[in-house]
Amino acid sequence: MGRMTRPAAACAAAILLTAFAPALTASAAVTPRIDLRVLVLDDHGPATAAITAELDGSGTPYTAVDLTASGRSRIDAAFLSDTVDGRPRAKYQAVVVPNDSPFGDGSAEMAALTAYEKKFGIRQVDAYTYARPAVGLNPPQNPGYAGSLDGRTAKVTPSGAAGPFGYLDGTVPFEDNDPDVTESYGYLAVPLERQAEGATYTSYVDAALPGSSARGSLVGEFAHDGRRELVVTFVYNQYQSQFRLLARGIVEWLTQGIHLGADRNYLAVHVDDVFAADDRWDTELNCTPGDIDCGTAGNGVENDPIRMTAADASYAKEWSTSHGLTLDLAFNGGGSEAYKDENGGSDPLAQRLVADQGSFRWINHTYNHPFLGCVQDTTVVPWKCATTLLGTTRYVGLTDITGQIGDNLTWAGRQNLAVDKTELVTGEHSGLKTLPQQPNDNPNLSTALTLTGVTSLGSDASREADQRTVGPATTVPRHPMNIFYNAGRAAEQADEYNWIYAKKADGGSGVCETSSATTCLDAPLFFCHRLRLVHRAAGVQDRARPCAGQRPAPALRPPVEPGRGADRLPGAGEDPRRLRGPLRRQHP
């Protein structure tokens, strides 16, 4: 057998050499170099900005040329390419343009760009362009459509599924957040029946034409004259879900799947404060007795704390299993020990969760959930950082921080919980800066992370959207949900929601009307596929479903109907299968 493999290998080598010999002979001396960088010709339009944002998000290098600037670089052969060590070099692997002819037909810059794309096989994305024969499409009429696409559902074609949009399951729903506003305008057009010689148009995403059995293209590839363009005939911005679904495929097509950076879809739901009890919202006082927001009004009020039961734990396992979504439980072991101290030494909740521990993932959330930033002065509302006699900020000490991290791991070890010791979420993300009261990190935090071996630290994305380093650790931004930690029942959630967001005239706090420092928004935030967090107590007693992807409340939203369940609040309680619907599950 050993002797026979050598002639076989020799034959294989000969075949390979034969197959590639013409190409190698013809081009070995002039094989071009193509740099992994995208050229963006920016007109400040929303579509071009959206693709640029996707490049930013995935870490794909690009050079932007502001087409509106008077002193901008001219797009000519010297700008686009040169020669390095005797080899022709394409400075850009792909080009994003605002439309199919950003400089006008017959212009010198358009001619230079066209010649460059032909010479080096460079692809071009027309970020938003009109449907017309110049891009391989009939005008959007007879049949066709021009107008609002809000609320419509587009589909990935078989060619799109076999090509750049293979990660999508099929449908691409267009947002319709406000029936009085056109959010996405576009053109549905049929490809030319007779293309120019050698030209082809392949539709990747299309939608039904109104009043017709035909379908019109929204995204397609136009191959002509030795060039390839991705033709997009609807406008969008970087926040709209229809673009978010297509963004990755646009970049993959543009770069032919070879580029620096990466774009992946992940979903995780972190459930904080597991084993701990939370104070309860009081629907009469409109505050939380036991918390500093109530002040003296909460004195003497029976708190009736919220805590999961063993039945809740069983339901969490059942829900997680049936939905195919493993929950990450950020736990406080001290909460279980406190419960046992007050209940005869037994904690049925801990027993149930520990028995089912393999159905969840576990994250260290400190032993007792204390605030680990500055020492809080709670004699005033809102609280402030306590200071020394010299006026400097007092911080929680190193021993306290390392003790909270280590004690929780020790407790987990006694339960045989599988916990990654390098991961940590502090209570309230404390220790990290908390504006406006605490503008800097607790200086003892980074040292504590070093001593305890923490390299991944949860942070609040609503405060700090970007990752940063804290000593040896990198922050992991988590996106809070708007189901409140102190609401265990649907009526409490609705009451607190209405108090915070409703006008004073409607019985609310009026904070959206009077405060300049508020989380109220003029419009809903965009929907994004990210790591989410919810507090363990939130809605637990009425079994409000763990949700993924709800939108924060807009300013001055009308009150929620008192009888409406927490899982029917606007944007709350969405089934994660809805989030995953258009996306195939991906495994890292």
Helices and strands as residue ranges (DSSP letters): H 2-27, E 33-34, E 38-42, H 46-58, E 62-66, H 77-80, E 81-84, E 87-90, E 94-97, H 108-120, E 123-126, G 133-135, E 145-148, E 153-156, H 158-162, E 171-173, E 185-188, E 200-208, E 215-224, E 227-232, H 241-255, E 269-274, G 295-298, H 310-323, E 328-331, H 333-342, H 348-355, G 357-359, E 361-364, E 376-377, E 384-385, H 398-415, E 419-424, G 427-429, H 443-452, E 456-460, E 469-470, E 473-480, H 490-501, G 504-506, H 511-514, E 532-535, G 540-542, G 566-568, H 576-580
